[in-house]
């Protein structure tokens, strides 16, 4: 089974998760940042990684997702919100819609540090926006997000993807 990991990463969070997933995929397996990823043709399984931007996968990931059709895939992503939050569930729902035309075998989402430029923008330009203002609760969540992805997150991602592959019989080439 020929496998590939394609990811987009702004702060390094998604890249860390991508590498952890790649480490447990069967060989031959390849890993690419989305900017240099090859055509999905010829791959049996593709792990697609994204960072959450405005409630869905980032723009570069969305563009690559459009190229992937008729494949066995799984998605993984990182976001500043808690992965069990309503916001995270809504994000995954939007990402699932991007995977139409493929066999979605699984998904993984974990918290990750937020781009410092975005934090600064929330603190200054968005200070009056009730959804993005710097409340004590938001500050606590951002402080927690800065600790992720951690080793437990990476191990969880690996476990999810090992489970996906155990349930997907390898294609004889």
ABEGO torsion letter per residue (X at the ends): XBBBBBBBBAAGAAAAAAAAAAAABBOBBBBBBAAABBBABGBABBBBBBBBBGGBBBAAAAAAAAABBGBBBBBBBBBABBAABAAAAAAAAAAAAAABGBBBAEBBBBBBBBBAAAAAAAAAAAAABAAABBBAAAAAAAAAAAAOBBAAAAAAAAAAAAAAAAABBBBBX
